Amino acid sequence: MRGAPLVDVNLFVRNGAATIGAAIESVLAQTWPNLTLTVLDNASTDDTVAIVRRYMAEIPWLRLRESRVDVGLMANCARAFAHGEAEFVLPKTADDVLAPDFVARVMGVLLAHPDCAMCHAGAAVFGDAARVQMVYPEAHRLHAIGADPLARAQHVMARYTSAPSFWGIWRRAAVEKLNPFRGNAGWDHAVLAELSLYGEVRHVPDVLYLRRGAGKTVARIACAATEAAQRGLPHDDALGDLRWMTPLITTAYAHVETFALARLPAAQRAALMALAPRVFRARWGPLLAREAASFRAALPRLRDGADAWRERQIAAVLDAIAAVLPEAV
């Protein structure tokens, strides 16, 4: 395609020597003619950097940016969205691989729909010997379209389920409007919901994204997403945030916090802040109630000898419960 727009592919990794070669190869195999590939290495201690440098010797549009200290997964992931100057950016994990026509097919949608902020593709899970283990249900794909940003956000809140529908190609003009990524459970849910306020979210129905291995449990994701864990500290550190104990409530409340700072008029922001709890109560009601009851049962233990910092963290969780599930207060 003559004059094809440039797409910045930004691959973030830490200690990915076992898989990064396949991830890079899947980018090199793309049929889209105008790409840059930047590997954002987060202080790897294995052979990741050496593998990348071998590819760099042959590929002039492959670059490497190294961090001298482990900044945490969230910060390195955020770099994958911010790096480069192209109009389109493809944040890329070091585990997953793309079908050769992934970029071409997704870009076809983005170019055909100038109001589209992000487009992803159908996805499957693969394991040993590249065998497909499952195809993600069609219901996991996002189709948040139309002129009403609140309706688009409601679609994303009600439907977003699996990570493959997060790893698409993003229009940088929309990315630059987003709030900073927060280190807590459900951060990707809130990011996508906010993105849908600034443009449509579409998908290519064919399976073009291959995810290596199944996803993690909600509890494990919540623990790993805490700021303490991102700094290499235990997620239940005495000075840590307690929101990992209520990951679904935290996810719902993250939308309230995000919408409060969205780039929309105040009336629309207020409407979204009221809408988010209703959507998630309808979607996860019994699970939210279980989390709230479990946290309240843990309160005597949490408050035993608690200092002002711990009381502040407890209050933050209780505020989230009150906002998302007022009937549990």
Secondary structure, 3 states (H helix, E strand, C coil): CCCCCCEEEEEEECCCCCCHHHHHHHHHCCCCCCEEEEEEEECCCCCHHHHHHHHHCCCCCEEEEEECCCCCHHHHHHHHHHCCCCCEEEEECCCCEECCCHHHHHHHHHHHCCCEEEEEEEEEEECHHHCEEEECCHHHCCCECCCCHHHHHHHHHHHCCCHHHCCCEEEHHHHCCCCCCCCCCCHHHHHHHHHCCCCEEEEEEEEEEEEECCCCCHHHHHHHHCHHHHCCCCCCCCCCCCHHHCHHHHHHHHHHHHHHCCCCCHHHHHHHHHHHHHHHHHHHHHHHHHHHHHHHHHHHHHHCCCCHHHHHHHHHHHHHHHHHCHHHC
